[in-house]
């Protein structure tokens, strides 16, 4: 039974899309900003870290474009859309913090 629960936590829900950025992001990066564009403007997009569906963030609150700040975690995310034929585009903005002199 424990193995079944572990496997269930490692997949997105039916109808959702897995975005796997594992190994594609720099080490030590904790957050990234995601620029999301949706059509039609009233549609919504939900994103959460794989395994944590209750911690989702949504956009775009009747705007065609919005920015979400999401924690990197494992680098694996699930995306759910509110409308079956909606169009969406996601772009990530990575911010590096310098630890040296400014």
C-alpha positions in Angstrom: 0.0 0.0 0.0 2.9 2.4 0.8 4.4 1.9 -2.6 1.1 2.7 -4.3 0.9 6.0 -2.4 4.4 6.9 -3.3 3.8 6.3 -7.0 0.5 8.3 -6.9 2.4 11.3 -5.4 4.9 11.2 -8.4 2.4 11.7 -11.2 0.1 14.6 -12.2 -3.7 14.1 -12.0 -5.5 12.9 -15.2 -5.8 15.7 -17.7 -2.8 17.7 -16.3 0.5 18.2 -18.0 3.9 17.4 -16.4 6.6 20.0 -16.9 10.0 18.5 -15.9 12.8 21.0 -15.5 15.0 18.5 -13.5 18.6 19.1 -14.4 17.8 22.1 -16.6 17.8 24.7 -13.8 20.9 26.0 -12.0 21.7 24.5 -8.6 20.8 26.7 -5.6 17.9 28.5 -7.4 15.0 28.6 -5.1 12.3 30.5 -7.0 11.4 31.4 -10.6 9.0 33.8 -12.0 6.7 32.3 -14.7 5.1 34.5 -17.2 1.8 33.0 -18.3 -0.3 34.0 -21.3 -3.8 32.6 -21.8 -6.5 32.7 -24.5 -9.3 33.4 -24.0 -8.4 36.0 -21.3 -11.0 34.6 -18.8 -9.4 31.1 -18.8 -7.3 30.0 -15.8 -4.1 28.0 -15.6 -3.2 26.2 -12.4 0.4 25.2 -11.5 1.8 23.3 -8.6 4.9 21.3 -7.6 4.6 17.6 -8.4 3.2 15.8 -5.3 1.7 18.9 -3.8 -1.7 19.5 -5.6 -3.1 21.4 -2.7 -0.4 24.1 -3.0 -1.5 25.3 -6.5 -1.2 28.8 -7.8 -3.6 30.1 -10.4 -3.6 32.8 -13.0 -4.7 35.0 -14.8 -7.8 36.6 -13.1 -9.4 37.9 -16.3 -6.1 39.2 -17.7 -4.4 37.8 -20.8 -0.9 37.7 -19.1 0.2 37.3 -15.5 3.4 36.5 -13.5 3.6 33.8 -10.9 6.5 33.3 -8.5 6.9 29.6 -7.8 9.3 27.6 -5.6 11.6 25.4 -7.6 11.6 22.3 -5.3 12.4 19.3 -7.4 11.9 21.2 -10.7 8.8 19.1 -11.6 5.4 20.8 -12.0 1.9 19.9 -13.0 -0.2 22.3 -15.0 -4.0 22.2 -15.3 -6.1 24.3 -17.6 -9.7 25.5 -16.9 -11.0 25.3 -20.5 -10.4 22.2 -22.7 -9.5 24.1 -25.9 -7.8 27.1 -24.3 -4.4 28.2 -25.5 -1.6 29.0 -23.1 2.1 29.8 -23.1 4.5 29.7 -20.2 8.0 31.3 -20.0 10.3 31.1 -17.0 12.4 34.0 -15.7 15.4 33.0 -13.6 16.9 35.4 -11.1 20.4 34.9 -9.9 21.6 36.6 -6.7 25.2 37.6 -6.6 26.9 36.9 -3.3 29.9 39.1 -4.1 30.2 42.9 -4.2 27.6 44.9 -6.0 
